[in-house]
Amino acid sequence: MSPDLAARIKRLIVSTLHLDGRSPDSIGDDEPLFGAGGLGLDSIDALELVVAIEREFGVSVPEGKIDPDVFRTVRALAHWLEPRLGAATPTAATRS
C-alpha cells in the first residue's frame, strides 16, 4: 500500500465526512471505518464516501456493489484502489 494513497484517503475521509476533531494522521491504516471501535461511520457516510472516492480518484464503484470488506479500513480501501488507478490518477494540479 502506498503511504501517499493512504494519506489521500484519510484526508478525503476527514474532509468529506466533516470529522471535527480528527486529523487525517490520527486515523490508523487498520482502524475500522464503520461500527463501534473505529470511526463509527454509518450507511449515509458510506454513500458520501463512495461519491467522494469516485470524484477524487476517477474510479467507478458500481451501484449496489459496495463491498464491506473493501470499505473496512483505509488499508483495505487503498488495496482496492491501487490497481484501479494506474497512471490516470489526477494530481492536485489537474483536479478541478
N, C-alpha and C positions, 0 to 999 in steps of 0.2 A: 504494500500500500504506500502510495506516495504521501509523504508528510505535507506537501503543498496542497494536495487534493483534500486530505483530511481537514486541514486548516480552512480551506474554502468552504467545505461542507459545514463546519462548525460556525463560521461567520454567517453563512446563509441561514442556518437554523436560528441563531440568536436574532438576526435582523428581521427575518420573515415572521417569526412567531413572537416577536417582541418580548423576549425573555429578560425582563427587567431584573437587574441584579446579577445576571450571569454574563460572564465574559466567555468568548469562544475558547480561550485557553483553559477554562475551568471544566470543560466537557471532556471526559475521558474517551479515548477511542473505543473502549469496550463497555462504556456506560449504556445501560438500556435507555432507549429513547422514549419508550412507552411504558405505562404502568408504574406501579409503586417501585421504589428503589432506584429510579432513574430520573429522567427529566419529567416524567409524568404526562407526556403528550397524550392527546386523545384523537379520536377519528377526524374531527374537524381540523386539528393540527396536521394530521397526515395528508389531508387533501390540499391544504395550503402548502405544505412542504413539497408535495408532488408537483404542483404548478410552479413553484419556485425553482425546483431542480430542472424541470423541463426548460424553463426560461433561461436560467443561468448557464446550463451545460449544453443546451441544444439537443437534448435527447428526448425520446418519447417513452412515457410509461403508459402502456396500453390500459385503457379504461377497464376497470374490474380486475386488473391483474397485479394489484399491489400486493406483493408477497411479504408477509410479516417478517420472514427471515431476512429479506433484503433491507428492511427498514428497522431492524432490531437495534443496530448500533451504528456509529459513524464508520467503524471499520468494515462492517458488512455492506453498508451503502457505498463506500469507496471501492470495495472489491467488485461490486456490481457495475459501478460507473466506469471504472478504468478501461475495460475492453470496448466500451461503447463510445468512448471519447475520441480515441485516435488523434490524428493531427488536426481535427476540425474544432477542437475546443477553442471558443472565443477567448481572447485575452482581455484584460481590463481596459486596454486602449481601444479595442474594437467593439466592445459591448455598448449597447445603447440603452 
